[in-house]
Amino acid sequence: MNELVGGLGYAVKNWWMSLLLGLLYIAVALCLLFSPVSSYVALSIIFSISILASGILEIFFAAGNKKTISSWGWYLAGGIIDLLIGIYLVFYPLVSMELIPFIVAFWLMFRGFTLCGYSTDLKRYGTKDWGWYLVFGILAILCSMAIIWQPGLGAVTVLYMLSLTFLIIGCFRVIFSFELKRLHKNK
């Protein structure tokens, strides 16, 4: 990722899509947190739909900022990966229930690394709180590694880990969206 915002200043359109993604992740986190006894089927459905929606929104964000963000291809790649995983999980819920700890862990790891990349881009543009964004990315990576390390701890543990990680990524996306909005206004 070369830059978060490139081209002619800080013209970041569609900052609100990041806000929607953050709110979606926070809603999923709260749903998982307050109903940990719910079945793996519910987790599979919730996760599948949220990943599918995430992919669609990320693709639209990338397409809408193609001319203003030099690293828009990374957003597009992330959106396509989310979209494909979401479609697969929606159509094969039984397989996804068996593999969901690993699918979730690798997806969260990918997202954690992209969050770390976004934080360094924000640092380059002088955002004073870029370190918090890096912390969110590192926390997402650590949660994903914990899921990979102990996938057999049971559904409740995975649900709590997922809830925490979705909450971390959701908070990052909400804060990130307001940073994008601020950069857009400073154009």
C-alpha positions in Angstrom: 0.0 0.0 0.0 1.7 3.2 -1.1 -0.8 5.7 0.2 -4.2 5.9 1.9 -5.1 9.1 0.1 -3.3 10.1 -3.1 -3.8 12.3 -6.1 -5.3 15.7 -5.6 -5.2 16.3 -1.9 -7.4 14.5 0.6 -10.5 14.0 -1.6 -11.8 10.9 0.0 -15.3 10.2 -1.1 -17.7 7.8 0.4 -16.1 8.0 3.9 -19.5 6.9 5.3 -19.1 3.4 3.8 -16.3 2.8 6.4 -18.7 4.1 9.0 -21.4 1.6 7.9 -18.8 -1.3 8.0 -17.8 -0.3 11.5 -21.4 -0.2 12.7 -22.1 -3.5 11.0 -19.1 -5.1 12.8 -20.1 -3.6 16.1 -23.7 -4.9 15.7 -22.3 -8.4 14.9 -20.1 -8.2 18.0 -22.9 -7.2 20.3 -25.2 -9.9 18.8 -22.5 -12.6 19.5 -21.7 -11.2 22.9 -25.2 -11.2 24.2 -26.2 -14.6 22.9 -23.2 -16.8 23.3 -25.3 -19.9 23.7 -26.8 -19.5 20.3 -26.0 -22.2 17.8 -23.2 -22.4 15.4 -25.8 -22.2 12.7 -26.7 -18.7 13.8 -23.0 -17.7 13.9 -22.5 -19.1 10.4 -25.5 -17.1 9.0 -24.5 -13.9 10.8 -20.9 -14.2 9.8 -21.8 -15.1 6.2 -24.1 -12.1 5.7 -21.7 -9.7 7.4 -18.8 -10.8 5.3 -20.9 -10.6 2.1 -22.1 -7.1 3.0 -18.6 -6.1 3.9 -17.3 -7.2 0.5 -20.0 -5.3 -1.4 -19.4 -2.1 0.6 -15.6 -2.3 0.2 -15.9 -2.8 -3.5 -18.1 0.2 -3.9 -15.7 2.2 -1.7 -12.8 1.2 -3.9 -14.7 2.0 -7.1 -15.9 5.3 -5.8 -12.3 6.4 -4.9 -10.5 4.9 -7.9 -9.3 8.4 -9.0 -8.5 9.8 -5.6 -6.8 6.9 -3.6 -3.7 5.6 -5.2 -3.9 2.3 -3.2 -7.6 1.7 -4.1 -6.6 -1.7 -5.5 -6.0 -3.0 -2.0 -9.5 -1.9 -1.0 -10.9 -3.6 -4.1 -8.9 -6.8 -3.4 -10.1 -6.9 0.2 -13.7 -6.4 -1.0 -13.4 -9.1 -3.6 -12.0 -11.6 -1.0 -14.8 -10.7 1.5 -17.4 -11.1 -1.3 -16.2 -14.5 -2.4 -15.9 -15.8 1.2 -19.4 -14.4 2.0 -20.9 -16.1 -1.1 -19.2 -19.4 -0.3 -20.4 -19.3 3.4 -24.0 -18.4 2.4 -24.3 -21.3 0.0 -22.4 -23.9 2.1 -23.4 -23.3 5.7 -22.6 -26.9 6.9 -19.1 -26.7 5.6 -18.7 -23.2 7.0 -19.8 -24.5 10.5 -17.0 -27.1 10.5 -14.3 -24.7 9.2 -15.6 -21.4 10.6 -12.9 -21.0 13.3 -10.2 -21.2 10.6 -12.0 -19.2 8.0 -12.7 -16.5 10.6 -9.2 -16.5 11.9 -7.5 -16.1 8.5 -10.1 -13.4 7.5 -9.4 -11.5 10.7 -5.7 -11.9 10.2 -6.0 -10.4 6.7 -8.1 -7.6 8.1 -5.7 -7.0 10.9 -2.8 -6.6 8.5 -4.8 -4.2 6.4 -5.6 -2.1 9.5 -1.9 -1.9 10.3 -1.3 -0.8 6.7 -4.0 1.9 7.0 -2.4 3.2 10.2 0.9 3.7 8.6 -0.7 5.6 5.7 -2.5 7.8 8.3 0.8 8.4 10.0 2.3 9.6 6.7 -0.5 12.1 6.4 0.1 13.5 9.9 -2.8 12.0 11.8 -1.7 12.3 15.4 -3.7 9.3 16.7 -2.3 6.8 14.1 -0.9 4.6 16.9 -4.4 3.7 18.0 -5.2 2.5 14.6 -2.1 0.3 14.7 -3.1 -1.1 18.0 -6.5 -2.1 16.6 -4.8 -3.9 13.8 -2.4 -5.7 16.1 -5.2 -6.7 18.4 -7.1 -8.2 15.4 -4.1 -10.2 14.4 -3.6 -11.5 18.0 -7.2 -12.5 18.2 -6.9 -14.4 14.9 -3.8 -16.2 16.1 -5.5 -17.2 19.3 -8.4 -18.7 17.2 -5.9 -20.6 15.0 -3.9 -21.8 18.0 -7.0 -23.2 19.9 -9.9 -23.8 17.5 -11.2 -26.7 19.6 -11.9 -24.6 22.7 -15.6 -24.8 21.8 -18.2 -22.6 20.3 -18.6 -20.2 23.3 -14.9 -19.3 23.3 -14.8 -18.8 19.6 -18.0 -16.7 19.9 -16.4 -14.5 22.6 -13.1 -14.2 20.6 -15.1 -13.3 17.5 -17.2 -10.8 19.4 -14.1 -9.1 20.7 -12.4 -9.0 17.3 -15.5 -7.7 15.5 -15.8 -5.0 18.2 -12.1 -4.0 17.7 -12.4 -3.9 13.9 -15.8 -2.1 14.2 -14.4 0.6 16.5 -11.4 1.0 14.1 -13.7 1.4 11.1 -15.9 4.0 12.9 -12.9 6.1 14.0 -11.3 5.6 10.6 -14.4 6.9 8.8 -14.4 10.1 10.8 -10.7 10.5 10.0 -11.5 10.1 6.3 -14.3 12.6 6.7 -11.9 15.1 8.4 -9.3 14.6 5.6 -12.0 15.1 3.0 -13.0 18.4 4.6 -9.4 19.6 4.8 -9.1 19.3 1.0 
